[in-house]
Amino acid sequence: MDFLGIGVFILALAFAGLVVYLAKVLKKTEEVLTHTAKTVENLEGQIGDITSETKLTLYNTNETIADVNHKLSQLDPLFHIVNDVGESVHTVSSSIVKITKRQKGELEQDAARIDEKDVRGWMRTASFVYYLTKKRRERKQAIRREQEAGNFNEAVEVEQTPAEAELQREHMKV
């Protein structure tokens, strides 16, 4: 039985060591829980302060929102008037754009017609001037021939031919 007594003694020592170890662990746990309790007490006080501040902030926010809503409700008719004016201005400006586009098209057509007539007029003028200078040259040559022949006593004005008169009338129409 000696071995049995030694085994029980070893078991008793192991149990005593375990109890000492658990006592230290429980002591540390008690310290942690004590600090946690103190922290929670401090947090409760701070949360109370924060809650009262939050209530005050929410009250002020609600008052501000009510004031803004009241002022916006007073501005609603003004916004409706501005909307109506905007729609009217849009209608007028779109009408002006349509009129301007139509006038622009007509102006471009008129400008094309004027340019075409202008070119034709310049061509007619150039041909008329060329024809007159050619006829003048021919008259001068005829007068020189007569002077050389000795048959010329005084300057004779040559009348305008029917073709010259027609060209001059056509040029005046342009």
Disulfide bonds with the S-S distance in Angstrom:
none
